[in-house]
Amino acid sequence: MKRWSDVLIPGLLLLAAVALRVPALGINDTPLMIELRNLVFDSYQRQLPRTYRSDLPVHIVDIDEESLRRFGQWPWPRTIMAQLVDHLADAGAAVVAFDILFPEPDRMAPANLLLAWKDRPEFNAIQPLLARLPDPDTVLAASAARMKTVTAFTLTGEPGPRKPAEKWGEGARAGADPLLFVPQYAGAITTIPIIEDAAQGNGSVNYLPDTDSTVRRAALFYNLDGRLYPSLAAEAIRLAYGAPSYDIKSVGASRESGFGEQTGIVAIRIGEPIVPTDPDGGVRLYDSGHRPERFISAWRILTQNFDKSAIAGQIMLIGSSAEVLKDNKSTPIEAVVPGVEVHAQVIEQILAGQFLQRPDLIDGAELVGLIVFGIVLIIVVHYAGALWSLFLAIAGAAGAIAGSWYGFAHFGYLIDPLFPCLVTLLVYLSGSLIGYLRSEREKRFVRNVFSRYLSPVLVDEVSRHPDRLRLGGEMRELTILFSDIRGFTRIAEQLDPQELTALVNRFLTPLTRVIQKSGGFIDKYMGDCIMAFWNAPLDVPGHSGKALAAALEMRTELERLNDELKAEAVRTGGKPIALAAGIGLNSGRACVGNMGSEQRFDYSVIGDSANIASRLEGLSRAYGVDIVVGEDTVRDAPGLAVLELDQVRVKGRDTPLRIFTLVGDAQLAATAAFQQLREVHATLLAAYRRQDWAAAHVALAFCRPLAPSLAALYDVYEQRIAEFELSPPPPDWDGVYVATTKQG
């Protein structure tokens, strides 16, 4: 029977996962989840990087190792930087953007030299000449003023002495105030005013690295003391298009609903390009990897030996790949790239309109898909079980991954495959675990119940191998036991049904425990009779010896039960009931398996060996002993105290059987008294079979004092000998006793 807990608990987990997925809560964006998603999206970019387009007007003027070797160590004099700008202007560059800060005056400026050397007399002669030299910062400012130039500043967490100059107009604002969403800083390190004032643009060179120091996002705007400041890349594009300002659309603008939440910036217009952004106004880096084609060495431009057509109309970023300047970054594809190349890639993305983004629709689609699939999975787990739901869970996870990849490859969408996969795994495992625990609980219940009716050995075997629960059998070597109460009819007449049932149960319980403890299997109870066998359904090595040992212990248990019954009779003043039982054991091949009909069957044994065991139990009454054992059983378990009873021909069988009685265990067999008894007993049987009645009488006289417990057996032989003395057997008599009736 299904339990609704199978649905309730996975449903609550799904509900919790859906609640975590609501953007307003933000709990889903834990550092671990962010890092895992980043790794997935990084792998997408490595498999399908953004295609580099040489037709895009973006290049880098690289102050590389060769340029430093030719023009001296960094920092260069501002006059060299001015020459670089002049050459770019002469070549027709559209915009020059410095990925370099000029936070202090040039240390090589004449004023600085005069101040440094003013106390040296020999320096006085050249002071007038130095005073007439132009100031390098002024020279660079003049060069910057010739064309569209963007200077740089870097934002800091500590307040600075001055704020960067604002080169852009107010622009259009739609929706919520963008200052609420963009990254916030307290201060800035700026370019000196003379150069900054000459430039037409001014932008931040800050990066937004993740916790693993990888740059995956680039902010386009920042909040500094309640004012919006653009990035270097944004300023370069603005000047390239000649736009006076930026237009920013946030949630709350026309057709941009945040469902009551201020969830951030939606898009930014920079000249002609409209840039879809993350809520904080940034863009995801769509990495193309390092491309040498982007770079033009600075020394080539300074020597004018370069193709000016490669500069005309280009946005030129001046930066450095030199290791000494330590401006290297990590990106999703490259472990080390020059920082200026990140700015160049952001500009390329915007100009080409190639973006990685998560439109608002994706959040809703992921949420709806998660809910629908989660409910379907819970239902399948509940009704179809773990196997089919596993196939569905794998298909769902594969679908999430495939859909995520398709969205990335065809639309540049960043669809999260991890959270749906984790939730699918959680729902599946919780539902399957609950189903498994319930199934195990039910199995234990059924096992406990059916172990009252069946052997625990068989219950365990069937629970492990349900395929065995079908009609059919196999031939196996078994030891089979029959046992029942002697004189049961007489006892039954003395008791009412409840008392009789209680007595039978007290008889069967300890004997059953003994059989099962020795590895035997209870075939069935037939009133006061037990049928059991060894070596099926599980292999029982030495099964004959274990069956004989069990028979001895059954005798002991019966003696203990009789002592209890006698004591109870004394306490109650009732008539004591003494139980006697016969036990028959035989070994041989028999068919064992599930016998019966398709509707109901028992695990049982049939065959001649079983019939003989039943006959031997019946013969125990005829010979006055409690245990009768077949020859094969005795042969397979040597060393025990056994005595041969007779050779008999039972009803329905022509071949005579040698039968034995089990007197005791191996310890008794090793005693001198039993050795003497066995020798004298063998003498008795030999004399009996050769019809030497006088010798048989003598042997009987010796046997009786050696084995008082076998008095009934020797009475049987004394009676037979007396009868044969009066009426001798026929000449062809072979010493075999014929049991003319079916015993037991």
N, C-alpha and C positions, 0 to 999 in steps of 0.2 A: 504493500500500500504506500502510495506517495505521500509525503509530508509537505505541508506548505512552508515549513522552514527551509526546504530546498529552494524555494522562490524568494522568501522574505529576506534572508541574509544576503544573497547575491544582489537582490533588488536594492537593499539599503546601501550596499557598497557602490552600486551603479549610481544611485542618487547622490551619494557623497562625491563621487567622481564628477558628476555633472555640475554639482555646486562649485567644485574647485575649478571647473572649466569656465565659469562665468567671469568675464574679464574684470568686472567691478571688484571681485574679491582678490584677484591677483595671487591667490595662493598657489596656483599652478606654476607660476614662474619662480620656482625655487632655483637656487644656484645650480643644483644638480640637474634639474630638468633643462635649464637653459644650456648648460654645457653639453648635455647629451644631444639636444636638438642642434646645437651648433656643429657638433661632430657629424651629424647626419647631413646637414646642409653643406658643410665643407666637402664631404665626400661627393655630393651632387656636383659641386663646382669643379672638383677635380676630374670627374667623369665628363662633364660638359661645360668647360669654361666659356666665358664670353669671348666671342670671336673678335680678335683685334682688327680694327679697320684703319688702314693707312690713310684713307681719305678724310678722316676726321682731323680738323685743324688744331691739333694739340701736340706740342713737342716740349722736350725738356732740354734746357741748356745746362749741361752737366759739368760742374766743377769737380772733375775727376782727378785721379792720381797723376795723370800725365799733365793736366793743366797746372796742378800745384807744383810739379817738378819744373815746369817751364817758367811760371810767373811767381814762384815763391810760396812760402808757407802761408797758411790761413791765420788771421784774416788778411785779405788783400787790401791795399789802399783803395779808398773810395774812388779814386781817379780811374783805376782799372775797371771797377764796376761801372763807372760812367761810360767808359769806352765800350764796354759790353752792351750797355743799353743803347748807345748811339749807333753801334753797328746793327743791332736788331731793328732800330727805328729806320735806319737807312735801307735795310733789306725789306721793309714793308710789313713788319710784324703787327698784328692787330692789337695785341695786348701783351704786356710784359708783367708777370707776377712774381714777386720775390718770395721764395720759400726760405728766406733768410731775414733775420732780425738785425737792425742797426740800432741797438739800444743806447749806444754812447757815441760821442764824437770820434772821428777817425784819430787814432793815436799818432798817426804820421802827419797830422795837420800842422802847418807852420806855427800856429799859436802854441800847440803842444810842445813842439821842438824848442821854441824860444823859452818856454817856461822850464823845460827840462835842463837846458844848457845855459841859462842866464848867468850862472855864477862862474863860468869859465871865461877867462880874459880872451883867449884865442877865438872865442865864438863871437866876440863883438864885431869883428870885421864883416861877418856874413849876415848879421842881423838885418841890415837894410834890404838885402837881397831876399831873405826869407819872408820879410814883411810884405814884399810885392808879389809873392806867389799866391795863387788862388787857393781858397779853402777847399779841400777835397769833398767835404759834405755839401758845400755849395755847388761844386761841379756836378756831383751826382744828382742833386736836386734839380739842377737845370736840365740834365739829361732826362730825368724822370718826367719833367714837365713837357718835354717835346712830344710825348705820345701817351697813350692810355697805359698807365702803370698802376700796379696794385702793390702796396707795401703790406708788411705782415706785423702781427702782434700775437702774443701767446697769453692766454688767460690763466689765472692762478687762483688758488684758494685763499690767498692773503691779500688784503687791500694794497694797491700800488700807489705810487706818487701821482700818477695822472691816468686819465682814461684815453683809450684810442680815439682818434679823430673819426667823426661820422661823415662819410662821403656820399651817402645815399639819402633819398628823400623818404618821406613817411610811408608812401605807398598805400595800397588798399588793404583793409583788414575786414574779413568776413567771418562771423561766428565769434567764438570765445576768444579771449585775449591770448595770443600765442605765448606771451611771457609766462603763462601758467605751466607750460609744457616743456619748453626748451631747457637744455642744461644750464644750470646757474653757477656763476663764479663771482668771487669777491673783488678781484683785482686783475691787473694786466701788466705785462712787460711790453712796452711799445717801441716803435721806431722813433728816433729823435724827430722833433717837430719840423726842422727845416726840410727833411726828406719826406716826411709824412704829409706835410702840407702841400708839397709839390705834386704828389701823386693824386690821381683821380679816384682811386679805390683803396680800401684798407680792409684786410680780412684776417680772421683768426687761423692760425696753423695748428690748432689743437686737434688731437685725435681722441677717439673714444674706444680704447682697447678693452677687450673683455678680460675676465679674471685670468685667462691663460696668456695674456699679453698679445693676443691676436687682434688685429684691426679688421672688424667685419662691418662696421657701421661708420658713417661720416655724418656729423651734424652739419646742417646748413646754417643754423642760427644758434645764438647763445644769449643768455640773459646776464647782463652785467649792470648791477645797480639799477634795475628797472628799465633798462634800455636794450633793444635788440641789436645784436652785432652779427654780421654775416661771416661766413667762412671765406678763406682765400679762394676756394673753388667757385663759390657763389659770386663773389665780386668779379672774378675773371670773366665769368659768363655774362654778368650784367654789363660790364664795359664792352665786351665783344658785341653785344646786341645794342649797345647805346641806350640801355634802359635807365631811367633816372632812379628807379626804386624797385621794390618787390611787392607782389601781391600775395597775401597769405590767407588761405581758407582753413578754418578750424571747424570742429563739430559745433553745430548750432547754426551754421549757414544754411542757405536754401538747399533742400534735398540732402542735407547731411545731418542725420539724426543720431544722437548718442543714447537714445532711450533714457533720457533724464540724467545721464552721466556726462561730465566733461572729460571725454576720452582723448582729446588731443587734436593735433594739426592733421589735416587731410591732404592738402596739396599746396605747392608754392609755385608761382609763376615768376620766372627769371627771364625777362625779355620775352622771347617767343616760347621757349620750352616751358611746359607745365610738368612739374616734378611731383609724382605721388610719393608721399612721405610716411614714415612711421609717426605715431602720435607725438613724439618729441621733436618732430620736424627734421629728422635725419633720414638718410637713405642707406639701404644695404649695399655694401660693396659687391658688385658683380665682377668678380676677379677674372682677368684675362691672363694672369701670370706676368712675370717679367718679360718685357719685349725690348730688345736692344734698339729696335727701329725708332723708339720714342726719343732716344737720346742723341744729342749733338754735343760733342765735346766743346767746352768753353774756349779752349786754346785755339780751335779752328776758327771760331767766330772772331776772336781777338786778332788773329793774323789775317783776317778777311779772305782766307783761302777756303771758302765754303760756297755751297750752292745757295745763292740768295733766294732762288725760287722756292726752296724748301722752307723759307722763313715767311715769305709774303702771305699775309692774311691769317697767320697762325697765332694761337694763344701760346706764348712762350713762358714756361715756368722755369725760373732760375733756382736750381738747387744743387745738391751734391750727392754723389755716390761714393765719395772717398771715405775709407774706413776711419780716417783720423777725425772726421767730423761727427761720427757716431749718430748719424741720422737714419738708421736702419729700422725697419718695422717687419712684423710678421703678418701675413695675410692668409686667407683660407687655402691658397694654392702654394704660396712661396713662404719658406721659413725665414728668408731674409730678402728684403727689397728696400731700395732707397725710399725714405719717407715722401720725397717729392713725387714719386711715381704713384703713390696712393691718391694724392691730389689730382694728378693727371688722369687717373682712371675714373675718378668721380666726375670730372668734367666730361670725359668721353661718354660715360653712361648717359649723362643728362643730354648732351648734344645728339646722341644716337637714339634716345628714348628707350634704352634697354634697362629695365629695372627688375630688381627682386623685391616683391612686395606681398603683403597680406591684406588684401581688401577686406572691408568689414564683412562682406558676404561669407568669407571663409570661416570666420569664427562661428557664425550661425550654422553653416553647413556642417562643420565638424561636430557641433553640439547635437544637431538633429540626427546626424549619422550615428553618433555615439549612443544616443538614446534608443534609436530604432534597432540597431544591431545588438545592443546590450539586452534589450527585451527579448529579441528573437533567440539569442544565445541562452538566456535564462530558461526560456520555454523549452528549447531543445534539450538542455541539460536535464530539465525536470522530467520530460516525457520520454526522450530517446536514450538517455544515459550518457556516460562519459565518452564512449568511442565516437559516436556520431557528432557529439558536440565538439570533440577534439578536431574532427575534420572541418567543422564549421568555424571554429576558432582560428585554425590555421588559414582557412580561406579568407576570413575577415582580416587577419593580420596581413596576409599577402595582398589583399585588396587595398588596405590602407597604405602599404608601402608602394604598390603599383600606382595608386591614385596620386600619391605625393610626388612620385617621380614624373608622372605624366604632367601634372600641373607645373612642375619646375621646368621640364624640357620644352613644353609648348607655350606656356604663358608667363613663365618667370614667377609663378606663385610659390610661396613657401608654406606648404601644407604640412602640418605636424603629423608624422606617422607614429611617433613614439607613444604619445599619450593614449591614442586609441588602442595600440598594441598592448600597452601595460594594463589598461582597463580591461581589455578582452582577456588577458591572462589572469587578471585578478578575479573577474567574474567566473571564468571557466574553472580556475582552481578552487574557488570558494564553493561553487555549485557542485563540482566533482567531489571535493573533499567531504562536503556535507552528505552527498549521496553515498560516498564510500563508507563514511562512518555509520550512516543509517543502515546501509546494507550489511556491514559487519555486525552491527547491533542485532539486526534481524537474523543473521546467520547464527550468531551466538545463541539467540533465543531458540531458533529452530533446532540447533545442535543440542542445546540443553534439553529441549522437550523430547526430541527424537532419540536422544541417548537413553531416555527412559524406556523406549520401545526397542531400539536397535543397539547394537554394539557401538560404543564410542569409536572404536577402530574403524568400523564401516562408515559412521557418520563423518569422521574426519577425512576418510578416503574419498567419499562421494563429494564432500565440499571442495576438495582439491582437484578432483577429476570428475566433474559432472557428466562427462561423456560415458562414464561407466554405468550411468543410471539408465540402462536399457536391457531388454531381454537378451539372453545369451549366456553361454558358459564356456568353461575351459577345463581341460583335464589337468589335475594337479595331484601330487603326492600329499595326502592328508593323514592326520591322526584324528579320529572321530570318537566322541564320547557320548554315551547315553547314561542318564541317571534318573531314578525315580524313587519314591517312597514305597517301601514294602507295607503291605496291609493297609493301603490308603483307604479302601472302602470301609474297613472296620473303624478306622479313626474318624472318617467322615460321619459315620452314624452317631458318634458321640458328641458332635459339635454342631452348633447352628451355623448358618452360612457366613456370618460375619467372623465368628471365631475360626472357622475353617480357612477362610481367606487370609486372616491374619497369620495363622499358623503356616500356611503355604508360603506366604511372603517372607516370613522369618526363616523358613527353610531355604528358599531360593536366593535370597539376598546375599548371605555370606558365600554361598557356593558360586554365585555369579561373580562376585568380587574376586574370588580366588582364580576362576577361569580367565577373567579379563586381565588380571595382574600378570598371569603367566603367558600372555600373548594369544589366548584363545578367543574365538569368536562365537558368541551365543547365536546359534541358528534359530532356535525357537523354544518357547515354553509350551508344553502340552499338559495342562493341568499341573500335576505335581512332578512332571518329567522335564528334564533339561536335555536339549541336544546342543552339542558344541563341537567345534573342530579347530584345528591348528594348521597354520601355513596357508591361510587364505583369509581375506583378500591380500594381506601382506605376507611376505616371506617371513617364516619363523625358523631360523636355523636350529637344528636339534629339537624339532617339534615333538618327537616321540617322548624324549626324556622330560620335556616340559609338561607334556600332558600327564605323564605318570606322576611327576612331582605334584601337579595340581590335584590329582586323585588322592594322593596321600594327605594333602592339606585339607581337601574336602572332608576326608574322614575325621581329621582333627576338629574342623569347624562343626561337624555334626555332633561330635562328642561334647563340645562346648555348649552347643544349643541344647542338648539333652540335659546337661547340668543346670542350665538356666531354667528350663521347663520344670525340672524336679524341684529346684529351689522355690519357684513361683507356686508350685502345687503345695509345698509345705507351708508357705506363707498364707495361702488362701484356704487351705484345708481341702483342696480338691484332689481328684485322682490324677496322678502324674501320667503324662503322655511321653512314651519313649519312641523316638523316630529311628527307623532303620532304613538305610538306602542301599540300593544296588547300583554298581557302576560298571559299565562295559566300555572297553577301549579297543580300537582296532586301527591299524595303519594300512594304507594302500592307495591306489589311484582311484579317483572319483571325479565326477563332473561337478564343478562348483560355479555358481553364477546366479543371475537373476532369473528366477523361475516363477511362472505364473501367467498372467494375461497382460494385455496392453494396458488394461485399466488398473490393475493392482498386481504387484509381484513382490517376492521375497528373495533375499540373497540366501541361497540354501545349497545343499549338497545332495546329490543322488548318485546311486551306484551300489555295486555289490559290497564294497567296503563299508558303506553306511549301514546296509542291511545286516551285515555280520556284527557290527558294533551293537546294533539293537538286539540281536540274538544273544550276544555275550552278556549283555546286561540282564536279560531274562534268565540266563543260565546261572547267574550268581545265586539265585534263590535255590536252584536245584542242587548246588554244591555247598550251600551253607557258608559262603564267603561273601564279602561285600564288594570285592573288586575282581573282575574277570578281564584278562588281557589277551589279545591275539598274539600269535607267534611273531608276526612282522614287527609289532610294536616292541616286544621284548628284545628282539634281535637288534633293533635300531637304538636301544637304550640299555647297553650292558652295564653290569655293576650294581644293579639294584637287587634288593632281597625279594626274589620271585621264586615261586615253586610251580612246577607243572601240575595242572589239575587233571587233565585227561586228553584223550583224542575223541572228538565228537563229530557226528554227522548230523547237522541241523536240518530242519524241515526246509525243503526247496533247494537243497544243495547236496550233490553227490560226493564231492571231495571232502574228506575228513579234515578237521581243524585241530591243531594242537592249541590248547588253551592253558593259561597260567593265572595264578593269583598273585597280587602284589602284597607282600607281607610288610615291607618297610623300605627304608632308603638305603643308600650305599653304606652308611655307617653301620647299620644293622647287618648288612650283608657281609661285612668284614669281621664280624664277631665269630668266635670259635663255636658258640652255641648254635648259631644259624648254619655254619658250615656243617656241623654234625647233623642238624635237622635235614638239610638239603640232601646229604648223603643217604641217610636212612629213608627219607621220603622217596628218593630215586629207587632205592632197593624195593620199597613197597610197590611202586608202579611196575617195575620189572617183573617181580614175582606175580603180580596180578595179571599182566599181559601174557605170561607164559603158563598161566593157569596153575601156578604152584601155590595153592591156597594155604597150605601150612606155613610156608615161608612168609606169605602175605600177612597172616595173623601175627607172626612174630614181629614183622616190621611195624605193623600197626601198634603193637604194644610198646615198641620203642618210641614211636612218633608222638603218641598222645602226651606224655609228660614233657616232651621237648617243645610242644606247641599247643598249649591249652586253648588258645584262641581259635584253633582250627578243629576243635572237637566235632563240630557239625560235619565238616568235610570227612573226617575219619569215620564218623557214624555212617555216612553214605557208603564208603568203601566197605565197611564191616557188613552192612546190609547186603550189598551186591555179592560179596564173597560168600556170605551165608546162602544166598539164593543160588549162586552158581554151584555150590557144593551139593545142594539138593537137586538142582536141575542144571547140569553142565551145559555150557554153550555148544553150538554146533561145531563140527570139526574145522570148518573154514573161518571160524571166528578170528578176527584180526585185532582184538582188543579195543575196537572203536565202539564208543557208546552212541546209540542212536536216540536223538531227541525227537520223539514222535509228535510232539506238539510244539507250536510256535510260542516260545517263551517271551514274556515282556510285552 
